[in-house]
């Protein structure tokens, strides 16, 4: 039998995909997600996140990620 191969997405890509698809407009909406700030800070390479963010070329996504960083004090 053949084996299916799955790749695990990097945390930075997951965050970008989520915030690209979710229509978040305020910091309050990010806070309402009740994200685990400690886990995010431990798992996410914010330099990599910023580099990946450039590939989306989206002002809206840039603003959402900026708000996320402010909410989690990153």
C-alpha positions in Angstrom: 0.0 0.0 0.0 1.1 3.5 -0.7 1.7 6.0 2.1 0.2 9.4 2.1 2.7 12.1 2.9 1.6 15.2 4.8 3.5 18.2 5.6 3.0 20.2 8.7 2.6 23.9 8.2 5.0 26.2 10.0 3.4 28.4 12.8 4.2 31.6 10.9 2.4 30.4 7.8 -0.6 29.3 9.8 -0.9 32.7 11.5 -0.6 34.5 8.2 -3.2 32.3 6.5 -5.6 32.8 9.5 -5.2 36.6 9.6 -5.4 36.8 5.8 -8.7 35.0 5.7 -10.3 36.3 9.0 -11.9 39.8 8.7 -10.3 41.3 11.8 -10.4 45.0 12.1 -9.6 45.8 15.7 -7.3 44.8 18.5 -10.4 43.9 20.5 -11.3 41.3 18.0 -7.8 39.8 18.3 -8.1 39.8 22.1 -11.4 38.1 21.8 -9.7 35.2 20.1 -8.1 34.4 23.5 -4.8 33.4 21.9 -2.1 31.8 24.1 0.4 34.7 24.1 3.2 32.6 25.7 2.8 29.7 23.2 2.9 32.1 20.3 6.0 33.8 21.6 7.7 30.4 22.1 6.7 28.9 18.8 6.8 31.8 16.3 9.9 33.2 14.7 8.7 36.8 14.2 11.5 37.6 11.7 10.3 34.6 9.6 6.7 35.9 10.0 7.7 39.3 8.7 9.6 37.7 5.8 6.6 35.5 4.9 4.3 38.5 5.3 6.1 40.2 2.4 5.0 37.4 0.0 1.3 38.3 0.6 1.9 41.9 -0.4 -1.2 43.0 1.6 -1.6 46.2 3.5 -4.6 44.8 5.4 -2.6 41.7 6.5 0.3 43.9 7.5 -2.0 45.9 9.7 -3.5 42.8 11.3 -0.1 41.3 12.1 0.9 44.7 13.6 -2.1 44.6 15.8 -1.4 40.9 16.8 2.1 41.9 17.8 0.8 44.8 19.9 -1.8 42.5 21.6 0.8 39.9 22.6 3.6 42.5 23.2 5.9 40.9 20.7 
